[in-house]
Amino acid sequence: MKALVRRIAWPCYFVLMTAFSGVAVHSYLNACSILKDHTVVDASLELVDTESRTKKGHTTTTYRFEYSYTVAGQEFTQDYSAVNDKGERYL
């Protein structure tokens, strides 16, 4: 019985590892193609909301920004949140 399991286990292991390697290579090539075809876009950033919370004597300020940009005639709007010093540099 053990010999049968060993005979079946190694081919199954080989097939699974080959499939996993194929998926990994495909993902790597896809990521490389995305990184090669990038575009840098200038977008204006505007402050939408500010929220301050105090917990145990420490105040945390969360800044919510919104930006929009146009690609191929289509406008996209996204938002971005930053906390304390990371958000203050955009003011």
DSSP file (Angstrom, degrees, kcal/mol; ACC not computed):
  #  RESIDUE AA STRUCTURE BP1 BP2  ACC     N-H-->O    O-->H-N    N-H-->O    O-->H-N    TCO  KAPPA ALPHA  PHI   PSI    X-CA   Y-CA   Z-CA
    1    1 A M     >        0   0    0      0, 0.0     4,-2.0     0, 0.0     5,-0.2   0.000 360.0 360.0 360.0 -43.5    0.0    0.0    0.0
    2    2 A K  H  >  +     0   0    0      1,-0.2     4,-2.3     2,-0.2     5,-0.2   0.878 360.0  53.6 -62.9 -37.2    2.8    2.4    0.9
    3    3 A A  H  > S+     0   0    0      1,-0.2     4,-2.1     2,-0.2    -1,-0.2   0.887 107.7  50.7 -65.0 -38.0    4.5    1.8   -2.4
    4    4 A L  H  > S+     0   0    0      2,-0.2     4,-1.7     1,-0.2    -1,-0.2   0.906 110.0  49.8 -65.6 -41.9    1.3    2.6   -4.3
    5    5 A V  H  X S+     0   0    0     -4,-2.0     4,-2.9     1,-0.2    -2,-0.2   0.907 111.2  49.4 -64.0 -41.5    1.0    5.9   -2.4
    6    6 A R  H  X S+     0   0    0     -4,-2.3     4,-1.6     1,-0.2    -1,-0.2   0.888 109.5  51.8 -64.9 -39.1    4.6    6.8   -3.1
    7    7 A R  H  < S+     0   0    0     -4,-2.1    -1,-0.2     1,-0.2    -2,-0.2   0.844 117.8  38.2 -66.7 -32.3    4.1    6.0   -6.8
    8    8 A I  H  X S+     0   0    0     -4,-1.7     4,-1.8    -5,-0.1    -2,-0.2   0.838 110.9  59.2 -85.5 -35.5    1.0    8.3   -7.0
    9    9 A A  H  X S+     0   0    0     -4,-2.9     4,-2.8     1,-0.2     5,-0.2   0.915 102.0  50.7 -65.5 -46.2    2.3   11.0   -4.7
   10   10 A W  H  X S+     0   0    0     -4,-1.6     4,-2.6     1,-0.2    -1,-0.2   0.915 111.0  46.7 -64.6 -44.6    5.4   12.1   -6.6
   11   11 A P  H  > S+     0   0    0      0, 0.0     4,-2.4     0, 0.0    -1,-0.2   0.907 114.3  49.0 -63.1 -37.9    3.6   12.5  -10.0
   12   12 A C  H  X S+     0   0    0     -4,-1.8     4,-2.6     2,-0.2    -2,-0.2   0.924 111.5  49.4 -64.8 -42.8    0.8   14.5   -8.3
   13   13 A Y  H  X S+     0   0    0     -4,-2.8     4,-2.5     1,-0.2     5,-0.2   0.922 111.2  49.8 -60.4 -44.6    3.4   16.6   -6.6
   14   14 A F  H  X S+     0   0    0     -4,-2.6     4,-2.2     2,-0.2    -2,-0.2   0.907 111.4  48.2 -61.4 -44.0    5.2   17.2   -9.9
   15   15 A V  H  X S+     0   0    0     -4,-2.4     4,-2.3     2,-0.2    -2,-0.2   0.919 112.9  48.0 -63.8 -44.5    2.0   18.2  -11.7
   16   16 A L  H  X S+     0   0    0     -4,-2.6     4,-2.6     1,-0.2    -2,-0.2   0.911 112.9  47.5 -63.9 -42.9    1.0   20.6   -8.9
   17   17 A M  H  X S+     0   0    0     -4,-2.5     4,-2.4     2,-0.2    -1,-0.2   0.872 111.3  51.3 -67.8 -36.3    4.4   22.2   -8.8
   18   18 A T  H  X S+     0   0    0     -4,-2.2     4,-2.1    -5,-0.2    -2,-0.2   0.918 112.0  46.7 -65.1 -43.0    4.4   22.6  -12.6
   19   19 A A  H  X S+     0   0    0     -4,-2.3     4,-2.2     2,-0.2    -2,-0.2   0.918 112.6  49.7 -64.6 -43.5    1.0   24.2  -12.5
   20   20 A F  H  X S+     0   0    0     -4,-2.6     4,-2.3     1,-0.2    -2,-0.2   0.909 110.7  50.0 -62.0 -42.3    2.0   26.5   -9.7
   21   21 A S  H  X S+     0   0    0     -4,-2.4     4,-2.5     1,-0.2    -1,-0.2   0.890 109.0  52.4 -63.3 -39.5    5.2   27.5  -11.5
   22   22 A G  H  X S+     0   0    0     -4,-2.1     4,-2.2     2,-0.2    -1,-0.2   0.903 110.1  47.5 -63.3 -41.4    3.2   28.2  -14.7
   23   23 A V  H  X S+     0   0    0     -4,-2.2     4,-2.5     2,-0.2    -2,-0.2   0.906 112.0  50.7 -65.6 -41.2    0.8   30.5  -12.8
   24   24 A A  H  X S+     0   0    0     -4,-2.3     4,-2.3     2,-0.2    -2,-0.2   0.916 111.5  46.7 -64.2 -43.6    3.7   32.3  -11.1
   25   25 A V  H  X S+     0   0    0     -4,-2.5     4,-2.5     2,-0.2     5,-0.2   0.910 112.3  50.8 -65.3 -41.8    5.5   32.9  -14.5
   26   26 A H  H  X S+     0   0    0     -4,-2.2     4,-2.2    -5,-0.2    -2,-0.2   0.921 111.3  47.9 -61.8 -44.1    2.2   34.1  -16.0
   27   27 A S  H  X S+     0   0    0     -4,-2.5     4,-2.4     2,-0.2    -1,-0.2   0.895 111.5  50.9 -64.4 -40.0    1.6   36.6  -13.1
   28   28 A Y  H  X S+     0   0    0     -4,-2.3     4,-2.4     2,-0.2    -2,-0.2   0.932 111.3  46.8 -63.2 -46.6    5.2   37.8  -13.4
   29   29 A L  H  X S+     0   0    0     -4,-2.5     4,-2.1     1,-0.2    -2,-0.2   0.880 112.0  51.3 -64.8 -37.5    5.0   38.5  -17.1
   30   30 A N  H  X S+     0   0    0     -4,-2.2     4,-1.9    -5,-0.2    -1,-0.2   0.921 110.7  48.3 -64.3 -44.0    1.6   40.2  -16.7
   31   31 A A  H  X S+     0   0    0     -4,-2.4     4,-2.3     1,-0.2    -2,-0.2   0.892 110.4  51.9 -63.9 -40.5    3.1   42.5  -13.9
   32   32 A C  H  X S+     0   0    0     -4,-2.4     4,-1.9     1,-0.2    -1,-0.2   0.904 108.9  49.9 -63.1 -41.1    6.1   43.3  -16.1
   33   33 A S  H  X S+     0   0    0     -4,-2.1     4,-1.1     1,-0.2    -1,-0.2   0.866 110.6  50.2 -67.2 -34.7    3.9   44.3  -19.0
   34   34 A I  H  < S+     0   0    0     -4,-1.9     3,-0.3     1,-0.2    -2,-0.2   0.917 111.1  48.7 -67.4 -42.6    1.8   46.5  -16.8
   35   35 A L  H >< S+     0   0    0     -4,-2.3     3,-0.6     1,-0.2    -2,-0.2   0.825 109.2  52.6 -68.6 -31.1    4.9   48.3  -15.4
   36   36 A K  H 3< S+     0   0    0     -4,-1.9     2,-0.3     1,-0.2    -1,-0.2   0.786 108.1  52.6 -72.2 -26.4    6.3   48.9  -18.9
   37   37 A D  T 3< S+     0   0    0     -4,-1.1    -1,-0.2    -3,-0.3     2,-0.2  -0.341  81.7 135.0-107.7  50.1    3.1   50.5  -20.1
   38   38 A H    <   -     0   0    0     -3,-0.6     2,-0.4    -2,-0.3    -3,-0.1  -0.601  37.6-156.1 -98.0 160.6    2.6   53.1  -17.4
   39   39 A T        -     0   0    0     -2,-0.2     2,-0.5     2,-0.0    -2,-0.0  -1.000  12.8-136.7-134.8 134.9    1.7   56.8  -17.7
   40   40 A V        -     0   0    0     -2,-0.4     2,-0.4     2,-0.0    -2,-0.0  -0.819  26.5-171.2 -92.9 127.8    2.4   59.6  -15.3
   41   41 A V        -     0   0    0     -2,-0.5     2,-0.5     2,-0.0    30,-0.0  -0.957  19.8-135.6-123.1 135.4   -0.5   61.9  -14.9
   42   42 A D        +     0   0    0     -2,-0.4     2,-0.4     2,-0.0    -2,-0.0  -0.780  30.2 177.5 -87.0 131.2   -0.7   65.2  -13.0
   43   43 A A        -     0   0    0     -2,-0.5     2,-0.3    26,-0.1    26,-0.1  -0.998  28.5-123.1-136.3 137.9   -3.8   65.4  -10.9
   44   44 A S  E     -A   68   0A   0     24,-0.5    24,-0.7    -2,-0.4     2,-0.5  -0.617  24.2-147.3 -80.5 140.0   -4.9   68.2   -8.6
   45   45 A L  E     -A   67   0A   0     -2,-0.3     2,-0.4    22,-0.2    22,-0.2  -0.921  16.3-174.9-111.1 126.5   -5.5   67.1   -5.0
   46   46 A E  E     -A   66   0A   0     20,-2.4    20,-2.4    -2,-0.5     2,-0.4  -0.965  27.9-116.5-126.4 143.0   -8.2   68.8   -2.9
   47   47 A L  E     +A   65   0A   0     -2,-0.4    18,-0.2    18,-0.2     3,-0.1  -0.594  33.4 171.2 -76.0 126.4   -9.1   68.4    0.8
   48   48 A V  E     -     0   0A   0     16,-3.2     2,-0.3    -2,-0.4    17,-0.2   0.803  60.5  -1.2-102.8 -42.1  -12.6   67.0    1.2
   49   49 A D  E     -A   64   0A   0     15,-1.6    15,-2.9     2,-0.0     2,-0.4  -0.996  50.4-156.4-154.1 150.5  -12.9   66.2    4.9
   50   50 A T  E     -A   63   0A   0     -2,-0.3     2,-0.4    13,-0.2    13,-0.2  -0.999  12.3-175.2-130.8 135.0  -10.9   66.3    8.1
   51   51 A E  E     -A   62   0A   0     11,-2.5    11,-3.5    -2,-0.4     2,-0.4  -0.993   5.0-164.5-134.2 128.3  -11.7   64.2   11.2
   52   52 A S  E     -A   61   0A   0     -2,-0.4     2,-0.4     9,-0.2     9,-0.2  -0.921   7.1-177.6-113.6 137.3   -9.9   64.4   14.6
   53   53 A R  E     -A   60   0A   0      7,-2.6     7,-3.4    -2,-0.4     2,-0.5  -0.991  12.2-154.1-132.1 140.7  -10.1   61.7   17.2
   54   54 A T  E     +A   59   0A   0     -2,-0.4     2,-0.4     5,-0.2     5,-0.2  -0.966  18.3 169.5-116.4 127.3   -8.6   61.7   20.7
   55   55 A K  E >  S-A   58   0A   0      3,-2.5     3,-1.7    -2,-0.5    -2,-0.0  -0.973  70.8 -14.3-140.3 122.3   -7.8   58.4   22.4
   56   56 A K  T 3  S-     0   0    0     -2,-0.4     3,-0.1     1,-0.3    -1,-0.1   0.857 128.7 -52.5  54.8  39.8   -5.8   58.1   25.6
   57   57 A G  T 3  S+     0   0    0      1,-0.2     2,-0.5     0, 0.0    -1,-0.3   0.476 115.5 113.1  80.5   2.5   -4.5   61.7   25.3
   58   58 A H  E <   -A   55   0A   0     -3,-1.7    -3,-2.5     2,-0.0     2,-0.5  -0.933  55.8-148.3-111.7 126.7   -3.3   61.2   21.7
   59   59 A T  E     -A   54   0A   0     -2,-0.5     2,-0.5    -5,-0.2    -5,-0.2  -0.816   9.6-166.6 -97.9 128.5   -5.0   63.1   18.9
   60   60 A T  E     -A   53   0A   0     -7,-3.4    -7,-2.6    -2,-0.5     2,-0.5  -0.964   3.2-161.5-113.8 124.7   -5.2   61.5   15.5
   61   61 A T  E     -A   52   0A   0     -2,-0.5    23,-3.0    -9,-0.2     2,-0.5  -0.929   2.7-161.8-109.0 124.7   -6.2   63.7   12.5
   62   62 A T  E     -AB  51  83A   0    -11,-3.5   -11,-2.5    -2,-0.5     2,-0.4  -0.917   3.8-161.0-107.3 126.0   -7.4   61.9    9.4
   63   63 A Y  E     -AB  50  82A   0     19,-3.2    19,-2.4    -2,-0.5     2,-0.6  -0.892   1.9-157.9-105.8 133.5   -7.4   63.9    6.1
   64   64 A R  E     -AB  49  81A   0    -15,-2.9   -16,-3.2    -2,-0.4   -15,-1.6  -0.958  14.5-175.2-114.8 119.6   -9.5   62.8    3.2
   65   65 A F  E     -AB  47  80A   0     15,-3.6    15,-2.6    -2,-0.6     2,-0.4  -0.723  10.6-154.6-109.5 158.5   -8.4   64.1   -0.2
   66   66 A E  E     +AB  46  79A   0    -20,-2.4   -20,-2.4    -2,-0.3     2,-0.3  -0.995  12.9 178.3-133.1 140.2  -10.0   63.7   -3.6
   67   67 A Y  E     -AB  45  78A   0     11,-2.5    11,-2.9    -2,-0.4     2,-0.3  -0.978   7.8-163.3-139.2 154.2   -8.3   63.8   -7.0
   68   68 A S  E     +AB  44  77A   0    -24,-0.7   -24,-0.5    -2,-0.3     2,-0.3  -0.976   8.6 175.6-137.3 151.6   -9.5   63.4  -10.6
   69   69 A Y  E     - B   0  76A   0      7,-2.3     7,-3.4    -2,-0.3     2,-0.4  -0.966  23.6-125.9-150.2 161.7   -7.7   62.8  -13.8
   70   70 A T  E     - B   0  75A   0     -2,-0.3     2,-0.4     5,-0.2     5,-0.2  -0.947  20.6-179.3-118.5 131.7   -8.6   62.1  -17.5
   71   71 A V  E >  S- B   0  74A   0      3,-2.8     3,-2.1    -2,-0.4    -2,-0.0  -0.990  74.7 -17.1-131.0 123.1   -7.4   59.2  -19.5
   72   72 A A  T 3  S-     0   0    0     -2,-0.4    -1,-0.1     1,-0.3     3,-0.1   0.859 128.6 -51.8  52.2  40.6   -8.4   58.8  -23.2
   73   73 A G  T 3  S+     0   0    0      1,-0.2     2,-0.5     0, 0.0    -1,-0.3   0.450 116.3 112.3  80.8  -0.4  -11.3   61.3  -22.7
   74   74 A Q  E <   -B   71   0A   0     -3,-2.1    -3,-2.8     2,-0.0     2,-0.4  -0.921  60.1-139.4-110.4 129.3  -12.7   59.5  -19.7
   75   75 A E  E     -B   70   0A   0     -2,-0.5     2,-0.4    -5,-0.2    -5,-0.2  -0.698  15.6-166.2 -91.5 136.5  -12.5   61.2  -16.3
   76   76 A F  E     -B   69   0A   0     -7,-3.4    -7,-2.3    -2,-0.4     2,-0.4  -0.951   2.7-162.6-120.2 139.6  -11.7   59.2  -13.2
   77   77 A T  E     +B   68   0A   0     -2,-0.4     2,-0.3    -9,-0.2    -9,-0.2  -0.989  14.8 170.2-124.8 130.9  -12.2   60.4   -9.6
   78   78 A Q  E     -B   67   0A   0    -11,-2.9   -11,-2.5    -2,-0.4     2,-0.3  -0.869  20.4-138.8-131.6 163.4  -10.5   58.7   -6.6
   79   79 A D  E     -B   66   0A   0     -2,-0.3     2,-0.4   -13,-0.2   -13,-0.2  -0.893  10.7-163.8-125.2 161.5  -10.1   59.5   -3.0
   80   80 A Y  E     -B   65   0A   0    -15,-2.6   -15,-3.6    -2,-0.3     2,-0.4  -0.998   4.0-156.2-145.4 133.7   -7.1   59.2   -0.6
   81   81 A S  E     +B   64   0A   0     -2,-0.4     2,-0.3   -17,-0.2   -17,-0.2  -0.921  13.4 177.4-115.3 141.0   -6.9   59.2    3.2
   82   82 A A  E     -B   63   0A   0    -19,-2.4   -19,-3.2    -2,-0.4     2,-0.4  -0.977  19.2-134.5-140.2 153.4   -3.8   60.2    5.2
   83   83 A V  E >   -B   62   0A   0     -2,-0.3     3,-1.6   -21,-0.2     4,-0.3  -0.901  54.7 -46.3-116.3 137.7   -3.2   60.4    8.9
   84   84 A N  T >> S+     0   0    0    -23,-3.0     4,-1.8    -2,-0.4     3,-1.1  -0.146 126.6   9.1  49.9-121.6   -1.4   63.2   10.8
   85   85 A D  H 3> S+     0   0    0      1,-0.3     4,-1.2     2,-0.2    -1,-0.3   0.807 126.2  60.6 -62.5 -31.6    2.0   64.3    9.3
   86   86 A K  H <4 S+     0   0    0     -3,-1.6    -1,-0.3     1,-0.2    -2,-0.2   0.820 111.9  39.3 -67.3 -29.0    1.4   62.3    6.1
   87   87 A G  H X4 S+     0   0    0     -3,-1.1     3,-1.2    -4,-0.3     4,-0.3   0.777 106.0  64.8 -88.6 -28.7   -1.7   64.3    5.4
   88   88 A E  H >< S+     0   0    0     -4,-1.8     3,-1.3     1,-0.3    -2,-0.2   0.799  90.6  65.4 -65.6 -29.0   -0.4   67.7    6.5
   89   89 A R  T 3< S+     0   0    0     -4,-1.2    -1,-0.3     1,-0.3    -2,-0.1   0.688  98.4  54.7 -69.4 -15.5    2.2   67.8    3.7
   90   90 A Y  T <         0   0    0     -3,-1.2    -1,-0.3     1,-0.2    -2,-0.2   0.507 360.0 360.0 -92.4  -5.4   -0.5   67.9    1.1
   91   91 A L    <         0   0    0     -3,-1.3    -1,-0.2    -4,-0.3    -2,-0.1   0.482 360.0 360.0 -75.8 360.0   -2.2   71.0    2.6
